[in-house]
Amino acid sequence: QRAKKEHKDVYLFVGADECRFCDRFKNLTLSKKEVIDKLKKEYILLYLSRDQHKIPKHFAIKGVPRHYFLTSKGIIIHDDRGSREPAGFFDILDEVELKKDDLK
């Protein structure tokens, strides 16, 4: 609802409580101001832990960290997995933008 109201897409990060790769991604990439600023500008940010939250079945929970980019209506634009350094994560964001253009 918030994504629709703010005319933004959604970035969903699916992780796990005991996941060294999730922790690495949070500490190495999501801790960077330039990454968070870009995400907040274009997306509503969500985090779900497969250990604490009920995750809808159409999202994979094996192989975390998982990254889902969704339209405000919940349609998956792009999904990826793995711990990325900032430069690699910016590459994913560029790929998502290209896919968004294809949806128009």
N, C-alpha and C positions, 0 to 999 in steps of 0.2 A: 504494500500500500504506500509506504513511504517513497519507494522508487518511482511509482507512478506520479505521486504528488510532486516530487522534485524533478521529474523528467530525467531520471538517471537509470543506468543499468545497475546490475548487482554483481559484486565480486563475493563469491562464497569460498571460503578456505575451510576444507575439511581436514581435521587433524586427529591426533590421539594424545591422551594424557602422557603416556610413556613412549614418546617417539623422538629419537635423537635427530632425525631429519626434519621433523616439524620444528623442534627447538632451534635447529641450525637456521632454518628459513626465517623464523621469527627474529632471531638475534642478528643474523647477517643481512637480511633484506628488509623485513618489515620494520626494523628499527631505524631505517634510514629516512630522514625527513623528506627527501625528494621522491621516494617511492610512495610514502603515505600521502603526501600532498597531491601527487598525480592521481592516486586511487580515489581519494576523497573528492577531488574535483569532478570525476566522471562516474563514480560508482557509490552505491550504498554498500558498506562493508559488513560482511557477516562471517562469523567463525562458529563452526560446530565441531565438537569433539565426538568422535564415534563412541567414546567411552561414557559420555554423559548425556548426550542428546539423541532423540529419536530422529534419524535422518531418513527422509523420504526415499523409497526404494529405487527411484530412477537416478539416484546419485550413488556412485560406487564408494565403498568405504574401505576396501582393501587397497593397499599401495598408497598410503598417505605419506606426505602431504598431497592433497588433491586441490586443484584450483578450478573453479567453475565460474564462467562469465555468463550471466543471464540477462535477457531483456527484462524490462520492468514487468512484463507479463509472465515471466518465469521460463521462457524458452531458452534452452542452452545455446549460446553463441559459440562457445569454445570450452573445452576442458583439457586439462593438462595435469601432470603429477610430477612430483619431485621437488627437491630443495634447489632453488635457483639463487645465484648471486644477483645483485641488483641489475647488472648489465643484461644478464640472461632473462630476468623477469621483465625488463623493459622490452626485450625482443618479443616476449609473449604478448605484452600489451599492444605492440605494433601489429602482431598477427591478428589479435582480436579486432582491432580497428578495421583491418582489411576485410575480415569476415562480416563485420557490421555493415560495411559498404555493400557487400553482396546481398544482405538481407533487405536492403532498400528497394 
